Amino acid sequence: MKIIDDCPGAAPLKRPTIIFKACPKCGEEVELFSSDVKMDCDNCGFTIYNDTMSCVQWCEYAKGCVGEETYNDVMEMIKRKKQQETQDTTG
């Protein structure tokens, strides 16, 4: 992964931190890194998405900065989140 050294917005991808989230299905604590797009719960297998917003969404240099694979992973996560929000509001 190539990341521009001076970009503060890419810091969570460059120097990942650990995030703990509760599984919405079983309540188990799930550990993921800030650079992870998703993680499966070890207890029940439910897929938890890292919904932390990133500069990847708006920066014109994002794909070159974080690399195409990470860029595509983040954009796919954002797309899924929007689809889920639409489903939640339409019933």
Secondary structure, DSSP 8 states (H G I E B T S, - for coil): ----TT-GGGHHHHS--EEEEE-TTT--EEEEETT-SEEE-TTT--EEE-----GGGT-TTHHHHH-HHHHHHHHHHHHHHHHHHHHHHH-
